[in-house]
Amino acid sequence: MPKIIGENIDRLCNIEYRPSVGSGRGEIIHYYNAAREAQGDPLTYLAAKALIDNVKPGDTVLFVTGARFPHMLPYGETDGPLGAAALAKAVERGLGAKTVVTVEESNDVATRECMLGVGCNLRTLEDFDGTKKGSYLDFYPLGEEEGPKHAKWLVERFKPKAIVFCEKHGPNEVGECHSVMGARIPKEEFANTWHLLDEAKKHGIVTIGTGDGGNEIGNGVIYEAAREIAPYGKKCQCGCGGGVATVCKTDVFVAAAISNWGLYGVSAMLAYMLGDVDIMHTVDEERRMLEGAVRGGSVDGMAMTPICGVDGVSMAGGQAQVTLLREMVKNGLSKCDRTE
């Protein structure tokens, strides 16, 4: 039964709502099909199972999010922090885990608002150490030099049992990072978080990634397919010759129409497998997160302005997604006696 529910959660999270021009319409299903071919079982099921198998009460889960493109996304975008916060709530409530979310400091307010919006109990570092529950917001420094150092510090300091990437850029085959439109993002201008993958491998930590454009950490699982699917997959606009497709693999990759929705789907699958729909975030919490992210300067990644939308989908659309996921879990857990 879990795989049947996972199949339908996957479908719901991969329905495309993209604008007609400039959005890569028609790509989503191909990313999803490639991810299923590479991994077999429903993607949200695989991710939820990985969390259940590896995370016990009192353990820490590390979330990595915050798309930063200094001249266009100085305070990040609305896709990313909401998904991380929603799944952070689910693993706190459902698995009894503590959570750490790491972002660039410029994404502080938006991410903090998302975490508070779903009821994550943010702590100072000192208080976080002294409690069995709670969340901590970490600031990942910018640039190549600090990237591997901070990755090592995070893993040694918090000893996470799982690392989850949501809408986080990763380098291509020649080591350059790009926006989905093929523009180079200089490494010194954002957090080089992919070094966490090396630390995870070294310490045996399970990794999960979610993305919607081929350039986010995790898409390396479908690298060759992403090169074909993404408009700038093979050839970017910066001249590096590597295209936007990232080589960064995670143990589980969840393809989704919107990266947030990938982690909403994992939350829903976790709720089903644990038998408790209320570990998921609610429609009202979706509103609180989105309004908070916009107050923090995050922009809708299609409109490129701080409005209450995510990748061109309105708040109402996002709330509808939450409603349907919760309904799917509730009905999946219910029993129907149709005998007369």
N, C-alpha and C positions, 0 to 999 in steps of 0.2 A: 504493500500500500504506500509506503513513503515515496517510492519511485514514481508511482502514479501521480501523487500530489505534486512531487517535484517537476514532473513533466508539464503539468498545467501551470504551475508557478513560473516555470521557465517561459512558457508561451506568453503569459501575461506580461512578463517583464521585457519581452522582446517585440511587443507591438510598437510599430513606428508611428510617431506623431510629428515628424520633422517638417519644417517649412518647405515650400516648393522649390525655392532657389537658394543656392549657396549653403546647403546643409548636408549634402551627401545622401540625399534621399535614395532609398532602395538598398543601402549597404548592410543594414543591421542583420537581416536574416542570413546573409552570407557569413558574417562574423560568427553568428550563433551556430550555423551548420558546421562550420570549420571547427569550432570549439567542441561540439558534440562528437564529431568524427575523431578528434584527437583524444577525447577523454572518456567517451562511451556513455556513461550514465548522465541523467539530468544534472545540470551544472550547479543549481542551487542545492540539490541533494548532496552532491559531492562536497561542497563547501561546508554545509551544516554538519555533515558527518565528520569532516575533518576537525571541526571545532569540538564536537561532542567527544570524539576519540582522544583529543589531546589536551583539553582544558578541564581542570577540576576546580572545585571551590577554593578560593584564595589565590589561584593562579592569576597571572596578568596576561592580557591580550593587548598588543600594540597596534594602533591604527595609524596609517600614514595617508595624509590627504592634503588638499589645498593646491589647486592649479594656479601657478603664478607665471605671468608673462608681463614683466614690468610696465611696458608702455600701453598695454591693453587690459591687463588683469592685475593692476597693482594690489588689489585687495582680494584677489581670487575670484572664482565664479561660484555660482550656487550649486553646480554639480560637483559633488565630492564631500564637503563637510556634512551635509544632511544625511547622506548614506552612512558615513562613518559613525555619526552620532546615533542614528537609528539602530545600527547593529551593536554599538557599544551598550545601549540600553538593553538589548536582547540578551547579550552575553552576561551582563551584570545580573539581570533579573532571572534569567533561565539557567545559567551555569554557575552563578555565584562568583564570577570572576571580577577582578579589578581591571580597569582599563586606562591606558595611556594613549593620548592622541597627539601626534607630532605634526606641526605645520610650520611654515615660515612665520616669523613674528608679525609680518604685515597682515596675516590672516587671523590674528589673535581674536579680534572682536567678533567677527563672523562665526568662527568656529566655537568660541565660548558661548555665544548666543544659541547655537544649535545644540550644544551639549546640555546647557541649562534648559533649553526648550523641551527636551525629552525627559528631563528629570535626572540627568547624571549629576551626582553629588561631587562637584569639583573641589579638590583639596590643594593645599600647599604641598610642596614636596615633603616637608617634614611630617605633616598630618597624614599624607598618603602612606608613608612608611609605617605609621602606627595604627593603621586601620585594616580590617579585613575586607572592607568595601570602599568604593569610591573611585573617582577618576582624577587624572592629572593631565594638564595641558602643557605640552613641551614645545619649545621653539627650536626648530632645526636650522642651524646656520647655513648661510649661502656659500656656494662655491665648491670647487674641486678639492681644495686642500682640507676643508673642514668636513666634507661629506663622509669619508671613511672613518675619521676620528669620532664623529658623533654617532655613527652607526654602531661602532664598537662600544661606546659609552652607554648607549641606550640598552643594548643587549646585556651587557655586563651589569648595569645598574638595576634593571627591572626584571631581567630573566624571563622574558615573555615566552609563553608556550605556543603562541600563534602570532603572526604578523599579517595584517590585512591592509592592502593598498587600494585606495579608491580614487580614480581619476588623477593619477600621478604620472607625470611624464618620465619616460625612460629613453636611454640612448639607442641609436640605430647601430648598424654593423660597423660603422666607422667612428662611433663614440659621440655623435652629435644628437642633440635633442631638438624636437620641432613641435610647433603647433600642428593641428590637424590640417591646416591650410598650407603647410609646407614651409613656414617661416622658421628660421633657426632661433632657438632660445639659448642665449649664451649661458654657459654653466655657472659663471660667476654671479648670475642674477637670480638664481633660484636654488632650492635645496636639492642636493644630489643624493636623494634618498635610496637609490638602487643599491648602494653599498650595503644596505641592510640584507639584501639577498645573500651576499657573501657570508655575512655573520650568521644568518639563519642556517645556511648549509653547514657551516663550521660547527654550530651548536645543535643541529638536528631539530630546528624549529620549523613547523609547518607554515607555509606561506599561501596566501589567497590574494588574487588580484581581480579587479573588475574594471572594465573599460568599454568604450563605445566607438573608438575611432582608429584603432591600430597603433597608436603612439603611446598608450598608457602601459605602465608596468603590469605584466601579466600576459600581454598580447604576444610575447615571445613564444608562448605555447602554440600559437597559430602563425608564426612569423611568415612563412612562405605565402600562406593564404592572405594575410594582411597586406603584404606587398602587392598582391593582385587586386585586392578589394578597395583599399584606400586610394582616392584620386592621386595623392602624392606619395603613394606607398613605395614606389621604386625610385622616383625622381622628385626631390623636393625643390624649393625655390632658392635655396642658399648656395647651391653649387657643390655641396660636399660629396654628392654622388651616392649617398646612402639611402635616400628616401626617408619617410617619416616612421615607417614600421619599426617598432622597438624589438630588440633581441632579448629583452628581460623576461624571463620565465618565472612563473610561480608554480607551486605544487598543484594548485587548482586555479583555473581561470574562468571567471563568470562573465560571459559576454551579455550585454544588455543594451536596450534602446537608449537608456540614460544610465550612467554609472551608478548614481544614487539608487536607481531601481534594482540594479544587480544586488546591492546589499539589502535593500528592502525585501527582495526575494529570499535571500539567505536568512533574514530574520523570520520571515514567514515559515520557511522550511524548518528552522530551528523550533519555532513555536509549535508546529505540528508534531515534530519528533519528540518534543518534551511534553506535549499535551496541554499547553497553556497559551491561548491566543493573546493573553494580556501582557506577555513579555514584548510583544510588538508595539511600535508607536501607534498613536491614534491620529485621526483626522485633525483634531485640534492641535496636537503636537506638531503635525506637519505644518500647519499655519504658523505656529510659534517659531519653528525653526526657520522657515523661509523668510518671514518678516524680520527675524533677528539677523539672518545672514545679510539681507539687503541693508539693514541699518549699519552693518559692519562694512559696507562698501562692496560686497560681492555682486557680480553682474550676471544676468542671464546670458549664457554663452552664445546664444544666437542673436539676441538684440544688442548685446554688448553695452547694456545700460543697467543700472541697479533697480530693476523692476521685479515684482514677485512672480517670477517664472524660472523654469529650468530647461535649458536647451530648447526654448521656444514653446514649452508646454506651460500653460497657466497654473496658478495655484489650484484652481478648481480641478484641473486635469490631474495634478499630483495627488490631491485629496481623494479623487475618484480611484486612483491606483491603490492607495492605502485601503480604501473601503473594500475594494474587490479582493485584495490579498487577505484581509482579515476575514471576509466572508468565506473565501475559499478554505481557510484554515478552520473556521468555526464549523462549517458544513462537513469538512473532512473528519473532524473529531466527533461529530454528532452521530446518533444512531436513529435509523428510520425503520419503524416497525410497520410494514405494509400488509400484514396479515389481517384477515377479517375474522 
